[in-house]
Amino acid sequence: MLLLGLYLLETLLTGEIAYYINERFNWLAGVAGFTLIALGILNVIALLAEPEPGQAAPSSAPNLLASASGGLHGFTARWYVIAILSLPLIFGVFLPAQPLGAAAINNSGIAFSLNASSAAEQVFSIAPTQRNVLDWVRLFSTSTNVDEFSGQPADLIGFVYRDARFEDERTFMVTRFTVSCCVADAVAIGVIAYGDQAPNFAADSWVRVQGKFEVRDFLGQRTPILIAESIESVPTPERPYLFP
């Protein structure tokens, strides 16, 4: 428990917690970390306070058997709990911390649109070049006239994603994951982009794409596509997920 609590606090301090949960729940992770540390300290104190073997002499053979049986059961149960609590610690220490990427999309698919919400109305007040992938997808989902996006500038950061639907390597998606609670409910969303430089960027690489939207045909549907004027590599953001 002590080590698991320290690990939780370490992910908060380094920012790696952003790879696993929505940032508005960071305080809960902090509370859990301190709670586990406190429980771990109490457990250590309890272990140190246990009498040495042979200090307490049993009064009878049946009591000796009962004591041995109970002690063995307690020992087994204790290590069973420790083993379970150690699993996330082992995975966290030995597996590199990284955000979800294209492999997760291959398992769950990608969303071109989201359910309409009141949040879309607020997005209209944001300058076009300040909107992120989630903002644009919300606008596309609520619009009844996609031509209104033609000529609008955009400046987006996301990772490159392609699949069988993209016949030309110059076409790709600027992709992000949205996380409501934790990575278990993550949803991949993306804005379709097109650029002559695109083949130079591999899937999963993080890029910044600047350009303007044009309405073109995609899979038989008129779709706003970001025509890239520039594409450049960028490091993985400190907060790789977007929060609806």
N, C-alpha and C positions, 0 to 999 in steps of 0.2 A: 504493500500500500504506500509506504513511504517513497519508494522509487517511482511508482506510478504518479504520485502527486507531484514530485519534483519534475517529472517528464512533462506533465501538463503545464506547469508554470514555465518550463523552458520553452515550450512551443508558443506560449503567449509572448514571452520576451523576445523571441526571434522572429515572430510573425508567422511562423509555420502553421499556426492554428487556422489561418485564413485558407489553407488548403483543405480543411475538413468541415468547417461549420460557417454559418452566417455570422458576420461580425457582430451583430446585435446580441449574440449569445456568448460573447467572449467573457462577460462577467460571470456567467454560470460556470464556464470552464475554470475560471479563477477560484470561485467558491469551492468547486469540486476538488481542485488541486490542494487548496489549504486544508479541506476536510480530510482528504486522504492522508496528507502529511500528519495531521493531528492523530488520526486513527492509527497510523503506522507507529508513531511515537508511543502511544498508549499500549499498543501490542508489544513493542519492544520492552517497555517497562514491566508488563505482565509476565513476559517470558523470563526476565531477569529476576522477578520476584518469586518464581516457582521454586519449591524446595528441591534440593539436590536428591538424586536417587539414593534411597537408604536412610534418609533423615527421619522419615516417618515409618515406624514399624507397624505392619498390619496386625490386628488383634487375632485374626483367624485365617485359615486357609481359604474359606469361601470369600472372605473380604479381599484377600490377596488376588484371587482370580478375578473378582469383580473390578478391583482397582486396575489390574493389568489390562483387562478387556476394555474398560472405559478409557484408560490412557491411550491404548492403541487406536481406539475409535476416534478419540480427539485428535491424535497425531495425524491420522489419515485424512480426517475432515479438514484440518488446518492446511495441510499441504495441497489438498484438492482446491481449496479456495485460493491459495497462493498461486497455483498453476494457472487458474482461470484469469486472475488479475494480472499475471505476468505476460499473457499473450499480447495485449495491445502494446505493452512496453517493448517486447521483443520485436514486433513488427515495426514499431516506431524507430527503434535504434538501428536495426539492420537493413531496413528498406529505405531508400532515399525518399525524402519528402518532395513531392511534386504534385502540381494540380492535375485535374482530369484533362485528357487530351483526346485525340482522334480515336484511339482504341475504345474509349467509353462510348463514343458516338456510334461506332460500328455495332455495339451491343444494344443501344437504346434508340437510335435514329436521331434525326435533327428536325427542329421545328422551324418552318418558314413564317409562321404566324402564331399569335397568342390570342387568348380570349380577350375580347374587348373589355376595357375597364376605365374607370374614371381617371386613372393615372395618365392615360393617353392625352386627355385634355390638357394636363399640366405640361406635357412634353412640347406642345406647340409654342409655349412661351420660352423654350430654350433655343438659343441660336443654333442654326443647323450644324455649324462646325463644332459645337460643344456637345452634341448628342452622341451617345454611345450606341453600341449595337442593339441593346435592349430598347432604347428610345425609338430607334428607327423601326424595329420590328413591331413595336406597339402602334406606331403611326400607320405602317402598311396594313396592319390587321384591322384598323378601324376606318380606313379610307374607303370611300365609295368611288373615287376617281383617282387612279394611280398617276394620271398625267400631271397632277398637281406637284409631284415630286421631280418632274423633269427639269433639269438645270440647277437643282438645289445642290450646294456644295456639302461635302462630308469629310470628316477627318476621324478615321476609325482605327482602333487598336484591337487586334484579336489574333487567333492562330489560324493557319491555313488548313482548310479541309477540302478534300475532293473525293468524289465517289464516281460510280459508273454513269451517273446522270450528266457529268461534265465531259462532253466529247472533246473539248479543246483544253489543253493545260493552261491556256491563258485565262480560263474561267475557273474561279474558285470561290470559296466562302470565307469571309472574315467572321470568325466564329468565337463565341464565348459561351460559358455555362452560366445559367442562373441557378441560384441556390436559395430556397426558402428557409430551410432549417439546417440541413447538413448535406453532404455529398450523396447520401442515399436518395434524396429527392431531386438531384440535379437534372436540369433540362438543357440540352444544347440548342442554341439559336444562332442564326447567322444571316448576314447580308451578302447577297451575290455580288461579286466584283469581277471585273475584266480588265486585263492589262497585258501589254507585250512583255513586261518584266516578270510576270507571274511564274513562268516555268523555272525561273532561277530560285524559287523559294519552295522548299520541301514541305510536305505535310507536317503539321504540328509545330512548324516554326512560327514564332511570334512576329507580326509585322504591323507597321503603321501604313495605312492606305489613305491617300488624299486624292480627291477627284470630285466629279459631279455625276449626278444620277441621269441616266437615260432610260426610257421605257422601251424594253425590247421583249421579244418572244422568248420564253423559257418554258420548255415542256408544254407547249401549246397554250400558254397563258401569258398575257401582257404583264410584265414584272419590272419594277424599278431595279436597275442594275447599276452599280457604282463603276463608272469608267475611270480607271485609275490614271491619274496624272503622275503620281509617284508612289513607289512601294519601297519601303526600307525596313531592314531588320531592327527589332527592338528586343530588349531583355524581357523575360517574363515579369509581368507586373507584380508588385507586392500584394495586391488584391486581385487575383486572377478571375474571380467570379463576380457576377453582377447580381444585385439583390432586388427582386421585384417588390 
